[in-house]
Amino acid sequence: MKKVLITCLLAGSFLALNATEKHFNSPDGKIDIVVNDHGGKVTYQITHEGVTVLNASPLGLKLNFDDLTEGLSMKTCEEKRITDDYTLNTIKQRHVVYEATEAVCQFEKDGRRAMDIVFRISNRDVAFRYVVYPKKDTRVAVVEKEASGFSLPEGTTTFLCPQSKPMGGFARTSPSYETPYTLDEPVGKNGWGEGYTFPCLFKTGNQGWVLISETGTDGSYVGCRLLNEQGGLYKIGFPQQGEMNGIGSTTPAIALPAATPWRTITIGTTLKEIVETTVPWDVVQPKYATSKDYTYGKGSWSWIIKMDPSCNFDEQKNYIDFSAAMGYRSVLVDALWDVQIGYDKIAELARYGKQKGVGLFLWYNSNGSWNDAPQSPIGKMNNARIRREEMRWMQQTGILGIKVDFFAGDKQATMQLYEDILADANDFGLQVIFHGCTLPRGWERMYPNYVASEAVLASENLHFGQGACDAEARNGCTHPFIRNTVGSMDFGGSALNKRYSADNQHGTVRKTSDVYALATAVLFQSSVQHFALAPNNLTDAPDWAIDFMKKVPTLWDEVRFIDGYPGKYIILARRSGDQWYVAGINAEAQPLKTTVTLPMFEQNKMLTIYSDDASLNGSIKSVKQNKKQQITITIPQNGGVVIL
């Protein structure tokens, strides 16, 4: 026993004495990463301008045939500068020039090359992933656990979305990334006991901000979450066993060699870097060619205001007329269309819409056997043979796309279903929106027919409960900093009804202003927007609001953060062509009065401003910007501002 103990101590001392440490920097030299294999365990540490962003944090994987979290030695680290120049018109920044330092660190165990860790360090982001190699004749593996951790400095506060337990909520459809954020809370909590959904935002004291997420996830892996280990240490967590009605494994099975998805860390001294990051798309590549030149734009849908009864032929025809009057591209026909309208009458609606220049998106239930959601069409998207027959009919009928709902968590089988639906839909020229679903992870670039995902407490909650209406501005001031930073968000908002009901006289009461509705049409990014407008708004909403909603784009060339704080207020600018839209909303009890500098507008330029008074009565006026390119604005609670 003593001999074994002495041998182990000597081996540990040898590893400690021979630890290897490597440094890598961002192109501008401000971000520094230190990678270390001290004691056979791999850690990394990040500083930004000399300030610690992440303390030494663990790395590694535990496989079913090998533990790659210990006994490792770093042999080489090949470093090079990489660049990418790409155009993607479905994200917040149409043209992206990406430059980063890439470091590929090779790790050996027991004399063989067992694993690489690939780092990408740009001027605002760090991304890393693992590449795992075969061991002798073992060429398949199960990843039982990731050691990947993120150790935040002392004094960090959190802005996080708790993960819900599986098989709960409506028709046992959770988790679906639809829980309210906790804001400005100290580290050390674990949500509702199940960790947090990505992305996860942290404020590192007075030093800056860190956004942690993942990208590049497809059917070859699982979707992950963030679990609090203790204090400021958070680690990657795999799905919960109960997800997908218990079907399938929580761990990914991979064929070797294999690369895992990317873990991403966006770093900023202010929130500008967080809001403007493009890292979810920078480090991924398209998985297939587009089958057609897809078009994008605005649309309407009856369900958000009028619910299931509105899914009938006459009402959908009415909404086609409404979309045509607004100059919109589409109508989303929601659940139960197959039984309340029928396939033949849907084809008739599609022909009618084509005459009006309006196409249809059709709702589908993703379900096979993973929850109790009964809405139809059901039992089609989960079966490849039936799914492709259905999509062939849609192609022949001239349907624009589908909205698929009620998914079942983040297991590998579910991630594969997302990928299969997208790939099949592309074969038939269909765009895809996901609801009741996971977070998109670089999918706009990976899958060219992908449009957007819900993965947020979206507009339907405003119909279902007054509490959601009361908290609308708070939530609206959160999403541009967290959820919408990493992927297109299908929110379905911008209502101009005073109440969420067919007659505009009953139901939940909207607490936000009409200008707020206009502002969120700019603040919430998705290349296809189905707004919560109704035909009655043509006569009962202000003309200036309807005129704005006719013209507001859904494709953006550029985004610039101006000011804000999660859950309190947000002001940002988006550019479409040569037109800038500056939009802001306020959730704080006190009116937000601030002077903003708007260098995107020329000196002494006459600006068009949509704003609210203290009673949330909106108006439109013209104001000249001063020589300093500044303008003073006031936004009351639940109000908004838009500047053109």
C-alpha positions in Angstrom: 0.0 0.0 0.0 2.8 2.4 0.9 4.6 1.7 -2.4 1.4 2.5 -4.3 0.9 5.7 -2.4 4.5 6.8 -2.9 4.2 6.0 -6.6 1.0 8.1 -6.9 2.6 11.0 -5.0 5.6 10.9 -7.2 3.5 10.8 -10.4 1.5 13.8 -9.1 4.7 15.7 -8.3 6.1 14.9 -11.8 2.9 16.2 -13.4 3.0 19.4 -11.3 6.7 20.0 -12.0 6.1 19.5 -15.8 3.0 21.5 -16.1 2.7 23.4 -19.4 1.2 26.8 -19.7 0.3 28.7 -22.9 -0.9 32.2 -23.5 -3.0 33.4 -26.4 -4.3 36.9 -27.2 -7.0 38.4 -29.2 -6.0 40.3 -32.4 -6.0 43.6 -30.5 -4.1 42.1 -27.6 -6.8 43.0 -25.0 -8.1 39.5 -24.3 -5.6 37.1 -22.9 -6.2 33.3 -22.3 -4.0 31.2 -20.2 -4.3 27.4 -20.7 -2.6 25.1 -18.1 -2.4 21.3 -17.6 -1.2 21.5 -14.0 -1.6 18.2 -12.2 -2.9 16.6 -15.4 -6.1 18.7 -15.3 -6.7 21.3 -17.9 -7.8 24.8 -16.9 -8.2 28.1 -18.7 -8.3 31.7 -17.4 -9.4 34.9 -19.2 -8.4 38.5 -18.6 -9.5 41.5 -20.5 -7.2 44.6 -20.4 -5.5 43.0 -17.4 -8.8 42.5 -15.5 -9.9 38.9 -14.6 -13.0 37.9 -16.6 -12.9 34.2 -15.6 -10.8 32.7 -12.9 -9.0 29.4 -13.7 -11.9 27.2 -14.9 -11.9 23.5 -15.7 -12.0 21.9 -19.1 -12.3 18.3 -20.3 -14.7 15.5 -21.2 -15.6 12.2 -19.5 -16.2 9.5 -22.1 -17.7 6.1 -21.4 -14.3 4.5 -22.2 -11.9 7.2 -21.0 -11.7 10.1 -18.5 -10.4 13.1 -20.4 -10.6 15.3 -17.3 -7.4 14.0 -15.7 -4.0 12.5 -16.5 -3.6 14.9 -19.5 -0.5 16.6 -20.8 -0.5 19.5 -23.2 2.0 18.7 -26.0 1.6 21.4 -28.6 -0.5 24.5 -29.3 -0.6 25.5 -32.9 -1.6 29.2 -33.2 -2.7 31.1 -36.3 -4.7 34.1 -37.3 -8.0 33.3 -39.1 -10.5 35.6 -40.9 -13.9 35.1 -42.3 -16.0 37.5 -44.4 -19.6 36.5 -44.8 -23.0 38.0 -45.5 -26.2 36.8 -43.8 -29.3 38.9 -44.1 -31.3 37.0 -41.4 -29.3 38.2 -38.4 -28.7 41.5 -36.8 -25.5 42.3 -38.8 -25.8 41.6 -42.5 -22.1 41.7 -43.4 -19.6 40.4 -40.9 -15.8 40.5 -41.0 -14.6 38.1 -38.4 -10.9 38.0 -37.3 -9.6 35.8 -34.5 -6.6 34.0 -33.1 -7.1 30.3 -33.3 -5.1 28.0 -31.0 -5.4 24.2 -31.3 -4.0 22.7 -28.1 -3.2 18.9 -28.3 -3.5 16.8 -25.2 -2.1 13.4 -24.7 -3.1 10.7 -22.2 -1.2 7.4 -21.7 1.0 8.3 -24.7 -1.7 8.8 -27.3 -3.3 11.9 -28.7 -6.6 11.9 -26.9 -8.1 15.3 -27.3 -7.7 18.8 -28.8 -9.2 21.9 -27.4 -9.7 24.5 -30.1 -9.9 28.2 -29.0 -11.0 31.1 -31.1 -10.3 34.6 -29.6 -11.7 37.6 -31.3 -11.6 41.2 -29.9 -14.9 40.6 -28.0 -15.4 36.8 -27.9 -13.8 33.6 -26.8 -15.1 30.3 -28.2 -13.8 26.8 -27.5 -14.7 23.3 -28.4 -13.3 19.8 -28.1 -12.0 17.4 -30.8 -12.0 13.8 -29.6 -9.9 11.0 -31.2 -10.3 7.2 -31.3 -8.6 5.0 -28.8 -7.2 1.9 -30.6 -10.2 0.2 -32.1 -12.7 2.2 -30.2 -14.4 4.6 -32.7 -17.6 5.5 -31.0 -18.2 7.1 -27.7 -20.7 8.4 -25.2 -19.9 11.7 -23.6 -21.0 11.1 -20.1 -20.0 14.5 -18.8 -18.4 17.8 -19.7 -16.1 19.4 -17.2 -16.3 22.7 -19.0 -16.7 25.4 -16.4 -16.9 29.2 -16.0 -15.6 30.6 -12.7 -16.8 34.1 -12.3 -15.0 36.6 -10.1 -16.2 37.5 -6.7 -18.9 40.2 -6.7 -20.4 39.0 -9.9 -24.2 39.4 -10.3 -26.4 37.3 -12.7 -29.2 37.8 -15.3 -30.5 34.3 -15.8 -33.4 32.3 -17.1 -34.1 29.3 -14.8 -34.5 25.9 -16.5 -37.9 24.3 -15.7 -38.3 20.7 -14.7 -39.4 18.3 -17.5 -43.0 17.2 -18.2 -44.7 20.2 -16.5 -46.7 23.2 -17.5 -49.3 23.2 -20.2 -49.9 19.6 -21.4 -46.6 18.6 -19.9 -44.6 20.4 -22.6 -41.8 21.9 -20.4 -38.9 22.6 -20.7 -39.4 25.1 -23.5 -37.2 28.1 -22.5 -40.2 30.1 -21.4 -39.5 31.1 -17.8 -39.0 34.7 -16.5 -35.5 36.0 -15.9 -34.0 36.7 -12.5 -32.1 40.0 -12.7 -29.1 41.3 -10.7 -29.0 38.4 -8.3 -25.7 37.2 -6.7 -23.9 34.1 -8.0 -24.3 30.8 -6.2 -27.9 29.9 -7.0 -29.1 27.1 -9.3 -32.3 28.5 -10.6 -35.3 26.3 -9.7 -32.9 23.5 -9.0 -32.2 22.6 -12.6 -29.8 25.4 -13.6 -30.2 27.9 -16.4 -31.0 28.0 -20.0 -28.6 29.7 -22.4 -27.7 32.5 -23.0 -26.5 33.6 -19.5 -25.5 37.1 -18.7 -23.2 38.2 -15.8 -22.1 41.6 -14.5 -18.6 41.3 -13.1 -18.8 43.9 -10.4 -17.8 47.3 -11.9 -15.5 45.7 -14.4 -17.8 44.7 -17.2 -20.1 42.1 -18.6 -19.9 38.5 -19.7 -22.4 36.5 -21.8 -22.0 32.7 -21.9 -23.8 30.6 -24.4 -23.2 27.8 -27.0 -23.4 27.5 -30.8 -23.1 24.9 -33.5 -25.3 22.3 -31.9 -26.9 19.9 -34.3 -28.2 16.3 -34.3 -24.8 15.0 -33.3 -24.9 16.4 -29.8 -27.3 17.5 -27.0 -28.4 21.0 -26.2 -26.8 22.1 -22.9 -27.6 24.3 -19.9 -25.6 26.0 -17.2 -25.5 24.4 -13.7 -24.1 26.2 -10.7 -21.4 24.1 -9.0 -20.8 26.4 -6.1 -20.2 30.1 -5.6 -19.2 31.7 -8.9 -18.4 28.4 -10.7 -20.9 27.3 -13.3 -20.6 24.2 -15.5 -22.1 22.7 -18.6 -25.0 20.4 -17.9 -26.7 17.9 -20.1 -30.5 17.5 -20.5 -32.7 16.1 -17.8 -33.7 12.5 -17.9 -37.4 13.3 -17.8 -37.3 15.3 -21.0 -39.0 13.9 -24.1 -41.2 11.8 -21.8 -38.1 9.9 -20.7 -37.3 8.7 -24.2 -33.7 8.7 -25.2 -30.4 9.3 -23.4 -29.3 12.6 -21.7 -25.8 12.0 -23.0 -24.6 12.4 -26.6 -23.3 9.5 -28.6 -20.6 10.4 -31.1 -18.5 8.8 -33.9 -14.8 9.4 -33.5 -13.1 11.6 -34.4 -15.7 14.1 -33.4 -16.0 17.8 -32.6 -18.3 19.1 -30.0 -20.4 22.3 -30.2 -18.7 25.6 -29.3 -18.9 27.2 -25.9 -18.9 31.0 -26.3 -17.9 33.8 -23.9 -18.6 37.4 -25.0 -16.7 40.0 -23.0 -17.4 43.7 -22.7 -16.5 46.7 -20.6 -20.0 47.9 -21.5 -23.1 46.2 -22.9 -22.2 47.3 -26.4 -20.1 44.2 -27.0 -22.8 41.9 -25.6 -25.6 43.4 -27.8 -23.6 43.6 -31.0 -21.8 40.2 -30.8 -22.0 37.9 -33.8 -20.1 35.0 -32.3 -23.0 32.5 -32.7 -22.6 32.7 -36.5 -18.8 33.5 -36.7 -17.7 30.0 -35.7 -20.2 27.9 -37.7 -20.6 27.1 -41.4 -23.7 26.2 -43.6 -24.6 22.6 -43.5 -26.4 22.5 -46.8 -27.1 24.7 -49.8 -30.3 26.7 -50.0 -32.8 25.2 -52.4 -34.2 28.6 -53.4 -33.8 32.3 -52.8 -35.9 32.8 -49.7 -37.6 36.1 -49.1 -38.5 37.6 -45.7 -40.8 40.2 -44.3 -43.8 41.0 -42.1 -47.0 39.1 -41.5 -50.1 38.9 -39.4 -51.8 36.1 -37.4 -55.2 35.9 -35.9 -54.5 33.5 -33.0 -52.7 35.9 -30.7 -55.8 38.1 -30.4 -58.7 35.8 -31.3 -57.4 32.4 -30.3 -58.5 29.0 -31.7 -62.0 30.0 -32.9 -60.4 32.4 -35.4 -58.8 29.5 -37.3 -61.6 29.3 -39.8 -61.8 30.0 -43.5 -63.5 33.4 -43.4 -61.3 34.8 -40.6 -58.1 33.7 -42.4 -59.4 35.2 -45.6 -60.0 38.4 -43.6 -56.4 38.4 -42.4 -55.1 37.8 -45.9 -57.0 41.0 -46.9 -55.5 42.7 -43.8 -52.0 41.7 -44.6 -52.5 42.9 -48.2 -53.7 46.3 -46.9 -50.6 46.5 -44.7 -48.3 45.5 -47.6 -47.3 42.4 -45.6 -45.9 39.2 -47.1 -47.7 36.5 -45.1 -50.4 35.2 -42.8 -49.6 32.6 -40.1 -52.5 30.1 -39.9 -52.3 28.6 -36.5 -53.3 25.4 -34.8 -56.3 23.3 -35.8 -56.4 24.5 -39.4 -56.5 20.9 -40.6 -59.9 20.3 -38.8 -61.4 23.8 -38.8 -60.5 24.7 -42.3 -59.3 21.5 -44.0 -56.6 20.9 -46.7 -58.8 21.7 -49.7 -59.8 25.1 -48.2 -56.3 25.9 -47.2 -55.3 25.4 -50.8 -58.1 27.8 -51.8 -56.8 30.3 -49.2 -53.3 29.9 -50.7 -54.6 30.7 -54.2 -56.6 33.7 -52.8 -53.5 34.9 -51.0 -51.4 34.6 -54.1 -53.7 37.0 -55.9 -53.2 39.5 -53.1 -49.4 39.0 -52.9 -49.8 37.2 -49.5 -48.5 33.7 -48.7 -49.2 31.3 -45.8 -47.3 29.9 -43.0 -48.9 26.8 -41.5 -48.7 25.7 -37.8 -47.8 22.1 -36.9 -47.5 20.1 -33.7 -44.0 18.5 -33.5 -45.4 15.7 -31.4 -44.9 12.0 -31.5 -44.9 10.7 -28.0 -43.3 13.3 -25.8 -46.1 15.4 -24.3 -49.8 15.8 -24.1 -50.3 18.8 -26.4 -53.4 17.7 -28.5 -53.5 20.5 -31.1 -53.4 19.4 -34.7 -52.0 18.8 -37.2 -50.2 16.3 -35.1 -48.2 13.1 -35.8 -46.7 14.5 -39.0 -43.5 16.4 -38.3 -42.1 13.6 -36.2 -42.2 11.0 -39.0 -39.9 11.4 -42.0 -42.1 9.6 -44.5 -45.3 11.5 -43.5 -43.4 14.8 -43.0 -42.0 14.7 -46.5 -45.4 13.9 -48.0 -46.9 16.8 -46.1 -44.1 19.1 -47.3 -44.6 18.0 -50.9 -48.2 19.0 -50.6 -47.2 22.4 -49.2 -44.8 23.0 -52.0 -47.5 22.1 -54.6 -49.9 24.4 -52.8 -47.5 27.3 -52.6 -47.1 27.5 -48.8 -44.3 29.7 -47.7 -43.3 27.9 -44.5 -44.1 26.2 -41.3 -44.2 27.0 -37.6 -43.6 23.8 -35.6 -44.5 23.8 -31.9 -44.3 21.7 -28.7 -40.9 20.2 -28.7 -39.5 18.1 -25.9 -36.2 19.5 -24.5 -32.6 19.1 -25.5 -31.8 15.5 -25.8 -29.8 14.3 -28.9 -33.0 12.8 -30.4 -34.8 16.1 -30.2 -31.8 18.1 -31.7 -31.8 15.6 -34.5 -35.5 16.2 -35.1 -34.9 19.9 -35.4 -32.2 19.2 -38.0 -34.3 16.7 -39.9 -37.3 19.1 -40.1 -35.0 21.9 -41.4 -33.3 19.8 -44.0 -36.5 18.2 -45.3 -38.2 21.6 -45.4 -35.3 23.1 -47.5 -35.8 20.2 -50.0 -39.3 21.6 -50.6 -38.5 25.3 -50.4 -40.1 25.9 -47.0 -39.0 28.3 -44.3 -39.1 27.1 -40.7 -40.1 28.8 -37.4 -39.9 26.8 -34.1 -42.1 27.4 -31.1 -42.3 25.7 -27.7 -38.6 25.0 -28.4 -35.0 25.2 -27.6 -32.6 28.1 -28.2 -31.3 28.4 -31.7 -27.5 27.9 -31.8 -26.0 29.4 -34.9 -28.9 28.0 -37.0 -29.4 31.0 -39.2 -26.1 30.3 -40.8 -26.1 26.5 -40.5 -29.6 26.1 -42.0 -30.4 28.6 -44.7 -34.2 28.1 -44.5 -34.3 28.6 -40.7 -36.1 31.7 -39.7 -36.5 32.0 -35.9 -37.3 30.3 -32.6 -39.5 31.4 -29.7 -37.4 30.2 -26.8 -38.7 33.1 -24.7 -41.8 34.2 -22.7 -43.4 35.4 -25.9 -46.6 37.4 -26.7 -49.0 34.5 -26.1 -48.5 35.0 -22.3 -49.8 38.6 -22.7 -53.2 37.0 -23.8 -53.2 34.4 -21.1 -52.4 36.5 -18.0 -52.6 40.0 -16.7 -49.3 39.5 -14.8 -47.5 39.1 -18.1 -49.0 42.3 -19.3 -48.0 44.1 -16.1 -44.4 42.8 -16.6 -44.3 43.4 -20.4 -41.9 46.4 -20.3 -39.5 44.7 -17.8 -39.3 41.6 -20.0 -39.0 43.8 -23.2 -36.0 45.5 -21.6 -34.4 42.2 -21.0 -34.6 40.3 -24.3 -32.3 42.6 -26.4 -29.5 42.1 -23.9 -29.8 38.3 -23.5 -32.1 36.1 -25.5 -32.1 38.1 -28.8 -28.4 38.7 -28.8 -27.6 35.1 -29.8 -30.5 34.2 -32.2 -33.6 35.4 -34.0 -36.5 35.7 -31.6 -40.1 34.9 -32.8 -41.9 37.0 -30.3 -45.1 37.8 -32.2 -45.8 41.1 -30.5 -46.3 44.8 -31.3 -50.1 44.7 -30.5 -52.1 47.9 -31.0 -55.3 46.5 -29.5 -56.0 47.8 -26.0 -57.1 44.4 -24.9 -56.2 40.9 -26.1 -59.7 39.9 -27.3 -61.6 39.7 -30.6 -63.8 42.6 -29.7 -61.0 44.7 -28.1 -63.3 45.1 -25.1 -62.5 42.1 -22.9 -59.5 40.1 -21.8 -56.2 41.1 -20.5 -55.3 44.8 -20.7 -52.2 46.0 -22.5 -50.2 48.3 -20.1 -47.7 49.5 -22.7 -48.1 52.3 -25.2 -48.6 52.3 -28.9 -45.1 53.8 -29.3 -43.8 50.9 -27.2 -45.3 48.6 -29.7 -43.5 50.4 -32.6 -40.3 50.4 -30.7 -40.3 46.6 -30.1 -40.8 46.1 -33.8 -37.3 47.5 -34.1 -35.8 46.1 -30.8 -36.9 42.5 -31.3 -35.0 41.0 -34.3 -36.3 38.3 -36.6 -36.2 38.2 -40.4 -39.9 37.2 -40.5 -42.2 39.0 -38.0 -45.8 38.0 -37.5 -47.1 41.0 -35.6 -50.0 40.9 -33.1 -52.0 43.4 -35.2 -55.7 42.9 -36.1 -57.8 44.1 -39.0 -59.7 46.5 -36.6 -56.5 48.4 -36.1 -56.9 49.9 -39.5 -59.6 52.0 -38.0 -59.1 52.1 -34.2 -55.3 52.6 -34.0 -53.6 55.9 -34.7 -52.8 56.5 -38.4 -49.1 57.3 -37.6 -48.8 53.9 -35.8 -50.3 51.9 -38.7 -48.2 53.9 -41.2 -45.1 53.0 -39.2 -46.0 49.3 -38.9 -46.5 49.2 -42.7 -43.0 50.5 -43.3 -40.8 49.0 -40.5 -38.3 46.5 -41.9 -37.5 43.0 -40.7 -34.1 42.7 -42.3 -31.3 44.8 -40.8 -27.8 45.7 -42.0 -26.3 46.9 -38.7 -27.0 47.2 -35.0 -25.6 49.7 -32.5 -26.1 49.7 -28.8 -26.7 53.2 -27.4 -27.7 52.8 -23.7 -29.6 50.6 -21.3 -29.6 48.1 -18.5 -31.3 44.7 -18.4 -34.8 44.9 -17.1 -34.8 48.7 -16.8 -34.5 50.3 -20.2 -32.9 49.8 -23.6 -32.0 52.2 -26.5 -30.4 50.8 -29.6 -30.2 51.6 -33.3 -30.7 49.4 -36.3 -30.0 50.3 -39.9 -31.8 49.0 -43.0 -30.2 50.2 -46.2 -29.5 53.9 -45.6 -32.3 54.4 -43.0 -31.6 54.3 -39.3 -34.2 53.5 -36.7 -33.4 54.4 -33.1 -35.8 52.7 -30.6 -36.1 52.8 -26.9 -38.4 51.5 -24.1 -38.5 52.1 -20.3 -39.7 49.7 -17.6 -38.7 51.9 -14.6 -41.3 53.7 -12.4 -39.6 57.0 -13.0 -39.5 58.5 -16.6 -36.2 58.0 -18.3 -34.9 61.4 -19.3 -31.6 61.2 -21.1 -29.5 62.9 -23.8 -28.3 60.5 -26.5 -25.6 61.1 -29.1 -26.7 59.9 -32.5 -23.7 60.0 -34.9 -25.7 58.1 -37.5 -27.7 61.2 -38.2 -26.1 64.3 -39.8 -25.7 67.5 -37.9 -28.8 69.7 -37.8 -30.8 66.9 -39.5 -34.6 67.0 -39.0 -35.6 63.9 -37.2 -39.0 62.3 -37.0 -39.8 61.3 -33.4 -42.5 59.0 -32.1 -42.9 59.6 -28.4 -45.2 59.3 -25.4 -46.4 61.9 -22.9 -46.8 61.0 -19.2 -50.2 59.4 -19.8 -48.8 57.2 -22.6 -50.5 59.1 -25.3 -48.3 58.9 -28.4 -47.6 61.5 -31.0 -45.3 62.1 -33.9 -43.2 65.3 -34.4 -40.1 66.7 -36.1 -37.1 67.9 -34.2 -33.8 69.2 -35.4 -30.7 67.4 -34.0 -28.1 69.9 -32.7 -24.5 70.3 -33.9 -23.2 67.8 -31.3 -25.5 65.3 -32.9 -27.4 65.0 -29.6 -31.0 64.9 -28.7 -32.8 64.8 -25.3 -35.6 62.2 -25.0 -38.1 61.3 -22.2 -39.6 57.8 -22.0 -42.3 57.2 -19.4 -42.7 53.8 -17.7 -44.3 51.3 -20.2 -43.6 53.9 -23.0 -41.3 54.1 -25.9 -39.5 56.3 -28.4 -38.6 55.8 -32.1 -36.4 58.2 -34.0 -36.0 58.2 -37.8 
